[in-house]
Amino acid sequence: MDDEIETRNEHIKIVDAAKVTTGRKLGPDFSRLTLRKTLSRDRESRGDTESAYEDNFDTPREGDFRRKQEYKGWPLLLLAYQSAGVIYGDIGTSPLYVFSSTFNENPPYEDLVGALSMIIWTLTIIVTIKYVTIVLNADNEGQGGTFAMYTLLTRFSHIGTSQDPSKEYMIKIERFSSNDMRPPNKSVRSFLERRSMARRFLSVVAVFGVSLIMSDGVITPAQSILGAVQGLRVVKPELATSTVIAITCALLVVLFAIQPIGVSKIGGAFAPIIIVWLLFNFSFGVFNLVKHDHSVLRAFSPYFAGLYFVRNKSKAWRSLGGILLSFTGVEALFADLGAFSKRAIQISWCCLAYPCILMAYIGQAAYISRNPSAYSNPFFNAVPHGLFWPAFIVSILASIVASQALITSTFQLLFQVINTSYFPPISFRYTSRTHHSQVFIPMANWLLMIGTIVVTAVFKDTTKLGNAYGVCVILDTVITTTFVSLVALIAWRIKWYFVLPLWLILSTFEGLYLTSALTKVPDGAWFTIGLAVILASIFCLWRYGKEQQWKIERNSRLTRLSRLLSQSPSGGLHLTARYGGGSITPMKGFGIFFDKTGGEAVPVVYQEFLSKFEAQPQVQVFLHLKALTIPHVAPEDRYAVTRTNLPHCYRMIVRYGYGESPLTHHLGRIVYDEVRRYILANFAPRAAPLPGRVIDVEKRDENQSGVHEPVDDRLGECNRDGEVLVGLPVEAEHESQGERDSKSDPPASLSASQPASRSDAPDGFRTALPAGRDQAGFPAGDAGPRLAALDAAYRAQTVYIVGKPHFQLSRAYNLLKRGLLWGFLWIRESTAERVTTMGISVDKLVECGFIREI
């Protein structure tokens, strides 16, 4: 009972329906896949064959869900290499300015060692232990970032709000039963599930975490590249500010212009620069440690970090704003997880970045301990004699590359936000067929470029930008600490007395940095926080509007065709009384209605078309497109067809990967072929095989473009004497009997991409069923009329019917809600995809518009 109370309203309906059908008590820890299998088994046991068959049609398959990619061997090492070029540019260039940002005057030896101790333990605790060891495990099927952790929580608890009906098949619910949870863990989960304010707060905080990183993505390119260009003043001090700004803007344009080539290629190109930079830092650090003062190694003791605070008190606390810069870029380490992998990041950090960065700070401290004034420019002052120019060139290149980490993070996080309906579905594309989560978002890229150029032109100086830099990082790390603790309790089911102390330690440690960083709000940090608030408001506004839209669509959509149409005694169709009761006039042609959500409900576009025109095509197909997160779908898994209770009406699912385009000029032909094969496989009478007349169902060949070759199917029909007759598809009707007899192919051979009634049947299977029954167990004998109707309709014309909903504001809402929904509708109209971009023949396309009140 406790489990059912905790479930969402929509989920409760499914559970209740399952209990009525199966007579079983189901907990909320089942997925849609489990439920459908259960329903199917129970119906089959009762002999309800038609229901079992219909349920099996759109059952989510394992391939429908997003899967984490696993890498081993050389592919893993290659990813680790590429991650070095993308992730560590930001955190790897921090040694250029950390000590100069921490101290305002020549530091005493004790303060130098204390600050170094804080840097060492910050990189160890926050980056290595927290992020690399713990947080990287809190991914959502390979996706990283605060929003990925929130999505993971929604899979293991009912804290999420409504889901997009068209994408529910991509969400794999894995909620544990209450009996499998320890009482403290269950109490935390129950608190979040029962309190609507707590659920809303979590979603807003998760969105705000994403917005913080995106806001940092505007500042970081401007900060890093402007700093690199300003470094030219070491060579040419008289370089004008206007020239510096112009060069910086030009480099920003080049950086964003190369983003379309993809993360893998960019990472491969940038990796040598970052690796050489890190090795320079490591070798310089070893040199300075050996030559100047190895006693700074005592900073590995946390005692000196504590002594630093005891001795300097508030001054030490304020200096944390400078030490904080030592781990800026750590948020990209987790946010970029989807572009690489956990193991690749762990290898590249532990084996390369971590030791090199640590040695850089240690070497600089050793040099500053003998030359206190060197703190003002710690890296270049500590460069060994004779290596200044190589170090200078590499530092400029590394600083330019440093911004790539946040650019990639922005793409990865916005991709997640779009998929979870917190942002309009703007165009994006996958940049790799090997790594399934590497994406490029053109609109985000160009907007980010414009934002960074504007910021560069306005601030004009790295000192001002530095005040706005870092606050977003520490805010995001604090949010990450809370979310990973909830994941540990709810998804990992770790005992609370392990989680709570670690959360307290990390929160206290990060809280010191946060309070220090917030002192920079008046000096420029207000910009990044304000930008993050604006972005979060847009995300929440869009999500609120989508939830209202889903609610309206769910309430207006019919669950059964019988509620829309009924059949008269004479066999004609007419609308039900609710829709006026008018007779349905048949229209010549083959109608393909695009079904947005799929399932057994009536497509909205079909419902609106019939109620407005009181007519329908001779044959119609409800077509549902399922986009999967893999590059290609195997031919045997690509199509699924079933019939409906309406004569000459079928449902079809097309599964496709991101490397395929289902919307082509050949779509009508493909749909026709698949429906025809379904009829052949399911409605042809199947007597015991006659000699030489075995019916074969085999995979169809495809050409390289993915477009099907013309079909040459044969329909086996039995006459009164039990002889098999041959029916021909449309394109073969003109052939004479002599021409057909001269063909070498067996006349009764059937070619199909997959047996539509048996999803688990192997390719190329042979079948022999009792006479008078088709593969699904239905009475046979109506294949001839079905094929005749299909061929006649396809010969007449093919028409694609697409729904176009329009919304108008309801007067029942107050002024605030009307304002929010107006903003949502404005964004929706501005970003809506035009029907002319669908890629199918425009002259065969019909857009059926309808109005809903929202």
Residue pairs with C-beta under 8 A, 6 or more apart in sequence:
2 178
2 190
3 27
3 28
3 29
3 177
3 178
4 12
4 15
4 28
6 28
6 158
6 178
6 190
6 193
6 194
7 15
7 28
7 158
8 158
8 160
10 162
11 28
11 158
14 32
14 35
15 26
15 28
18 24
18 26
18 35
18 38
18 39
19 25
19 26
21 39
21 42
21 43
22 38
22 39
22 42
23 42
24 38
26 35
26 38
27 177
27 178
28 158
28 175
28 177
29 173
29 174
29 175
29 176
29 177
29 180
30 38
30 173
31 60
31 172
31 173
31 174
32 60
32 168
32 169
32 173
33 59
33 60
33 61
33 62
33 172
36 55
36 56
36 59
36 60
37 59
39 51
39 55
40 52
40 55
40 56
40 59
41 52
43 49
43 51
43 52
43 55
44 52
49 776
49 777
49 778
50 776
50 778
53 642
53 757
53 776
53 777
54 600
54 642
56 759
57 640
57 642
57 651
57 653
58 598
58 599
58 600
58 624
58 640
58 651
58 653
59 759
60 169
61 637
61 759
63 628
63 630
63 633
63 637
63 655
64 169
64 170
64 626
64 628
64 655
65 141
65 169
65 170
65 171
65 172
66 141
66 142
66 143
66 170
66 172
66 629
67 141
67 142
67 629
68 139
68 141
68 142
69 142
69 341
69 435
69 436
69 437
70 341
71 79
71 341
71 343
71 344
75 434
76 341
76 343
76 344
76 347
77 347
79 340
79 341
79 344
79 435
80 340
80 343
80 344
80 345
80 347
80 348
80 351
81 267
81 268
81 271
81 348
82 263
82 264
82 267
82 268
82 271
82 340
82 344
83 267
83 336
83 339
83 340
83 344
83 345
83 348
84 267
84 271
84 274
84 275
84 278
84 348
84 352
84 353
85 266
85 267
85 268
85 269
85 270
85 271
85 272
85 273
85 274
85 275
85 401
85 404
86 263
86 266
86 267
86 270
86 336
86 339
86 340
86 404
86 405
86 408
87 329
87 332
87 333
87 336
87 340
87 345
87 348
87 405
87 408
88 274
88 278
88 329
88 348
88 349
88 352
88 353
88 405
89 224
89 270
89 274
89 329
89 398
89 401
89 402
89 403
89 404
89 405
90 220
90 224
90 328
90 329
90 332
90 402
90 403
90 405
90 406
91 127
91 326
91 327
91 328
91 329
91 330
91 332
91 333
91 353
91 357
91 405
92 274
92 277
92 278
92 281
92 329
92 353
92 356
92 357
92 398
92 402
93 224
93 277
93 395
93 398
93 399
93 402
94 325
94 326
94 327
94 328
94 329
94 357
95 281
95 357
95 360
95 361
95 364
95 378
95 379
96 227
96 378
96 379
96 395
96 399
97 227
97 325
97 378
97 466
98 119
98 322
98 323
98 325
98 326
98 361
98 378
99 107
99 115
99 322
99 361
99 364
99 365
99 368
99 375
99 378
100 322
100 375
100 376
100 377
100 378
101 321
101 322
101 325
101 466
102 115
102 319
102 322
102 323
102 375
103 111
103 115
103 319
103 322
103 375
106 372
106 373
106 375
107 115
107 368
107 372
107 375
109 369
110 304
110 307
110 308
110 311
111 308
111 311
111 312
112 296
112 365
112 368
112 369
112 372
113 296
113 298
113 299
113 304
113 308
113 365
113 369
114 299
114 304
114 305
114 307
114 308
114 309
114 311
114 312
114 316
115 308
115 319
115 323
115 365
116 296
116 299
116 304
116 361
116 362
116 365
117 299
117 300
117 301
117 302
117 303
117 304
117 305
117 308
118 305
118 308
118 320
118 323
119 323
119 326
119 361
120 299
120 300
120 358
120 361
120 362
121 302
121 305
122 323
122 326
122 327
123 326
123 327
123 354
123 357
123 358
125 506
125 509
126 327
126 330
126 477
126 506
126 509
126 510
127 327
127 330
127 333
127 349
127 354
128 349
128 350
128 354
130 477
130 481
130 484
130 506
131 330
131 333
131 334
131 480
132 333
132 345
132 346
132 349
132 350
134 484
135 334
135 480
135 484
136 144
136 333
136 334
136 337
136 342
136 345
136 346
137 342
138 148
138 149
138 152
138 483
138 484
138 487
138 488
138 491
139 148
139 152
139 337
139 342
140 148
140 149
140 151
140 152
140 155
142 337
142 338
142 341
142 437
143 151
143 337
143 338
143 412
143 416
143 437
144 334
144 335
144 336
144 337
144 338
144 412
145 209
145 210
145 213
145 334
145 335
145 337
145 409
145 412
145 413
145 416
146 205
146 206
146 209
146 210
146 476
146 479
146 480
146 483
147 206
147 207
147 209
147 210
147 413
147 416
147 417
147 420
148 337
148 338
148 416
149 206
149 480
149 483
149 484
149 486
149 487
150 202
150 203
150 206
150 483
151 160
151 416
151 420
152 487
152 491
153 159
153 202
153 483
153 486
153 487
153 490
153 491
154 160
154 171
155 171
155 172
155 173
155 174
155 175
155 491
156 174
156 175
156 176
156 490
156 491
157 175
157 189
157 192
157 193
157 490
158 175
158 193
159 192
159 193
159 198
159 199
159 202
160 199
160 203
161 199
161 200
161 203
161 543
161 547
162 547
162 550
162 551
163 171
163 421
164 420
164 421
164 546
164 550
165 550
165 553
165 554
165 596
165 597
165 599
166 596
166 597
166 598
167 419
167 421
169 598
169 626
170 419
170 629
176 493
178 186
180 493
181 189
181 493
182 493
182 495
182 496
184 489
184 495
184 496
185 489
185 490
185 493
185 496
188 486
188 489
188 490
188 496
189 489
189 490
191 198
192 198
192 199
192 202
192 486
193 199
203 543
204 536
204 540
205 479
205 482
206 479
206 483
207 417
207 422
207 536
207 539
207 540
207 543
208 479
208 532
208 533
208 536
209 475
209 476
209 479
209 480
209 483
210 413
210 414
210 416
210 417
210 535
210 536
210 539
211 531
211 532
211 533
211 534
211 535
211 536
211 539
212 331
212 472
212 475
212 476
212 479
212 528
212 532
213 331
213 332
213 335
213 406
213 409
213 410
213 413
213 472
213 476
214 409
214 410
214 413
214 414
214 532
214 535
215 472
215 528
215 529
215 531
215 532
215 535
216 331
216 406
216 469
216 472
216 473
216 476
216 528
217 406
217 407
217 409
217 410
217 448
218 448
218 451
218 452
218 455
218 528
218 531
219 452
219 455
219 465
219 468
219 469
219 472
219 527
219 528
220 329
220 402
220 403
220 405
220 406
220 469
221 252
221 255
221 403
221 406
221 407
221 448
221 452
222 248
222 252
222 452
222 453
222 455
222 456
222 459
222 465
223 403
223 462
223 465
223 466
223 469
224 399
224 400
224 402
224 403
225 248
225 251
225 252
225 255
225 399
225 400
225 403
225 456
226 244
226 245
226 248
226 456
226 461
226 462
226 465
227 399
227 462
228 395
228 396
228 397
228 399
228 400
229 244
229 247
229 248
229 251
229 396
230 244
230 462
231 392
231 395
231 396
231 399
232 239
232 244
232 247
232 396
233 239
233 244
234 380
234 392
235 392
241 460
245 456
245 457
245 460
248 456
249 453
249 456
249 457
251 400
252 449
252 452
252 453
252 456
253 449
253 453
255 400
255 403
255 404
255 407
256 407
256 445
256 446
256 448
256 449
256 452
258 266
259 266
259 407
259 440
259 445
260 431
260 440
260 442
260 445
261 431
262 431
262 432
262 438
262 440
263 339
263 408
263 431
263 432
263 435
263 438
264 431
264 432
264 434
264 435
264 438
266 404
270 401
270 404
273 394
273 397
273 398
273 401
274 398
274 401
275 352
276 394
277 394
277 395
277 397
277 398
278 352
278 353
278 356
278 357
279 356
280 390
280 391
280 394
281 356
281 357
281 359
281 360
281 363
282 355
282 356
282 359
282 360
284 360
284 363
284 382
284 383
284 384
284 387
284 391
285 356
285 358
285 359
285 360
285 361
285 362
285 363
285 364
285 366
286 359
286 363
287 363
287 384
288 363
288 364
288 366
288 367
288 382
288 384
289 296
289 297
289 359
289 362
289 363
289 366
291 366
292 366
292 367
292 369
292 370
293 365
293 366
293 367
293 369
293 370
294 366
295 369
296 362
296 365
296 366
296 369
297 362
298 304
299 305
299 362
299 365
308 316
309 316
309 317
312 319
317 512
317 515
317 516
318 516
318 519
319 516
320 512
320 513
320 516
320 517
321 470
321 513
321 516
321 517
321 519
321 520
323 513
324 470
324 473
324 474
324 513
324 516
324 517
325 466
325 469
325 470
326 361
327 473
328 469
328 470
328 473
329 402
329 405
329 406
329 473
330 473
330 477
331 409
331 472
331 473
331 476
331 477
331 480
332 405
332 406
332 408
332 409
333 345
333 349
334 480
335 408
335 409
335 412
335 413
336 345
336 405
336 408
336 409
336 412
337 345
337 412
338 412
338 415
338 416
338 437
338 438
339 408
339 412
339 435
339 437
339 438
340 435
360 379
363 382
364 378
364 379
364 382
367 374
367 378
367 381
367 382
368 374
368 375
368 378
368 382
371 381
374 381
374 382
379 391
379 395
380 388
380 391
380 392
380 395
383 391
407 445
407 448
410 444
410 448
411 428
411 439
411 440
411 441
411 444
411 445
412 437
412 439
414 423
414 441
414 444
415 428
415 437
415 439
415 441
417 423
417 539
418 424
418 425
418 426
418 428
421 542
421 543
421 546
422 539
422 540
422 542
422 543
423 538
423 539
423 542
424 542
424 827
424 828
424 831
425 831
425 833
426 441
426 443
426 444
426 831
427 441
427 442
427 443
428 439
428 440
428 441
428 442
429 439
429 440
429 442
429 658
430 436
430 438
430 439
430 440
430 631
430 658
430 659
431 438
431 439
431 440
432 438
433 631
433 632
433 659
436 629
436 630
436 631
436 658
437 629
455 465
455 527
459 465
459 468
459 524
464 523
464 524
465 524
466 524
467 520
467 523
467 524
467 525
468 520
468 524
468 525
468 526
468 527
468 528
469 528
470 517
470 520
470 525
471 517
471 518
471 520
471 521
471 525
471 528
471 529
472 528
472 529
472 532
474 510
474 513
474 514
474 517
475 514
475 529
477 510
478 507
478 510
478 511
478 514
481 503
481 506
481 507
481 510
482 503
482 507
485 499
485 500
485 502
485 503
488 494
488 498
488 499
489 496
489 499
517 525
518 525
521 529
538 827
541 820
541 823
541 824
541 827
542 824
542 827
544 820
544 824
545 820
545 821
545 823
545 824
545 825
545 827
545 828
545 854
546 824
548 821
548 824
548 854
549 807
549 854
552 807
552 852
552 853
552 854
553 604
553 805
553 852
556 604
556 852
557 597
557 601
557 602
557 604
557 607
558 564
558 601
558 602
558 607
559 600
559 601
559 602
560 600
560 601
560 602
561 602
561 644
561 645
561 646
561 649
562 576
562 645
563 576
563 578
563 602
564 575
564 576
564 579
564 602
564 607
564 610
564 611
565 573
565 574
565 575
565 576
565 584
565 610
565 646
566 573
566 574
566 575
566 576
567 573
567 574
568 574
572 583
572 584
573 583
573 584
573 616
573 646
574 581
574 582
574 583
574 584
575 581
575 582
575 584
575 610
575 611
575 614
579 610
579 611
580 611
580 614
582 614
583 614
584 610
584 614
584 615
584 616
585 614
585 615
585 616
586 615
586 616
586 617
586 618
587 615
587 616
587 617
587 618
588 617
588 618
588 793
588 796
588 797
589 617
589 618
589 793
589 796
589 797
589 798
589 799
590 617
590 618
590 619
590 620
590 621
590 668
590 671
590 672
590 790
590 793
590 794
590 796
590 797
590 798
590 799
591 616
591 617
591 618
591 619
591 620
591 621
591 793
591 799
591 801
592 620
592 621
592 623
592 667
592 668
592 671
592 798
592 799
592 800
592 801
593 603
593 605
593 606
593 609
593 620
593 621
593 622
593 623
593 801
594 603
594 605
594 623
594 624
594 625
594 800
594 801
594 802
594 803
595 603
595 605
595 606
595 622
595 623
595 624
595 651
596 603
596 604
596 624
596 803
597 624
598 624
598 626
598 653
603 622
603 803
604 803
604 805
604 850
605 801
605 802
605 803
605 848
606 620
606 622
606 801
608 803
608 848
608 850
609 616
609 801
609 848
610 616
612 848
612 850
617 793
617 799
618 648
618 789
618 792
618 793
618 796
619 648
619 649
619 650
619 675
619 789
619 790
619 793
619 794
620 648
620 649
620 650
621 649
621 650
621 651
621 652
621 671
621 675
622 644
622 649
622 650
622 651
622 652
623 652
623 654
623 671
624 651
624 652
624 653
624 654
625 653
625 654
625 656
625 662
625 663
626 653
626 654
626 655
626 656
627 656
627 657
627 658
628 655
628 656
628 657
628 658
629 657
629 658
630 657
630 658
631 657
631 658
631 659
631 660
632 657
632 659
632 660
633 655
633 656
633 657
633 660
635 699
635 700
635 702
635 753
635 754
636 699
636 753
636 754
636 763
637 655
637 754
638 654
638 655
638 656
638 753
639 652
639 653
639 654
639 655
639 670
639 674
639 753
639 754
640 652
640 653
640 655
640 754
640 756
640 759
641 650
641 651
641 652
641 653
641 674
641 675
641 677
641 678
641 756
642 650
642 651
642 678
642 756
643 649
643 650
643 651
643 678
643 682
644 650
644 651
648 786
648 789
648 790
648 793
650 675
650 678
652 671
652 674
652 675
654 662
656 662
660 706
661 706
661 839
663 838
663 839
663 840
664 707
664 839
664 840
665 839
665 840
665 841
666 707
666 708
667 800
667 840
668 794
668 798
668 800
668 840
668 841
668 844
669 708
670 707
670 708
672 790
672 794
672 798
673 700
673 708
673 711
674 753
675 790
676 711
676 713
676 729
676 787
676 790
677 700
677 711
677 713
677 750
677 751
677 752
677 753
677 756
678 756
679 715
679 783
679 786
679 787
679 790
680 713
680 715
680 750
680 752
680 783
680 787
681 697
681 750
681 752
681 755
681 756
681 757
681 775
682 756
682 757
682 774
682 775
682 776
682 778
683 774
683 778
683 780
683 781
683 782
683 783
683 786
684 695
684 715
684 716
684 717
684 774
684 780
684 783
685 716
685 717
685 718
685 771
685 772
685 774
685 780
685 781
685 783
686 695
686 767
686 768
686 769
686 770
686 771
686 773
686 774
686 775
686 780
687 718
687 722
687 771
688 768
688 771
689 695
689 768
690 722
690 724
692 746
693 716
693 724
693 748
694 748
694 766
694 768
695 716
695 748
695 749
695 750
695 766
695 767
695 768
696 746
696 749
696 750
696 764
696 766
697 750
697 751
697 752
697 755
697 764
697 765
697 766
697 767
698 749
698 750
698 751
698 752
698 763
698 764
699 751
699 752
699 753
699 754
699 763
699 764
700 708
700 709
700 711
700 751
700 752
700 753
701 709
702 708
702 709
703 709
710 731
711 729
711 731
711 751
712 729
712 732
712 745
712 751
713 729
713 750
713 751
714 726
714 727
714 728
714 747
714 748
714 749
714 750
715 726
715 727
715 728
715 783
715 784
715 787
716 724
716 725
716 726
716 748
716 750
717 724
717 725
717 726
717 727
717 783
717 784
718 724
718 725
718 771
719 725
724 747
724 748
726 740
726 747
726 748
727 784
727 787
728 735
728 740
729 791
730 791
730 794
730 795
732 740
733 791
740 747
754 761
754 763
755 761
755 765
755 767
755 775
757 774
757 775
757 776
758 775
767 775
769 775
772 779
772 780
772 781
773 779
773 780
774 780
797 844
798 844
799 844
799 845
799 846
800 840
800 841
800 844
800 845
800 846
801 846
801 848
802 835
802 838
802 845
802 846
802 847
802 848
803 847
803 848
803 849
803 850
804 835
804 847
804 848
804 849
804 850
805 849
805 850
805 851
805 852
806 849
806 850
806 851
806 852
807 825
807 828
807 851
807 852
807 853
807 854
808 851
808 852
808 853
808 854
809 818
809 821
809 822
809 825
809 853
809 854
810 853
810 854
813 821
821 854
825 854
835 845
835 847
836 842
838 845
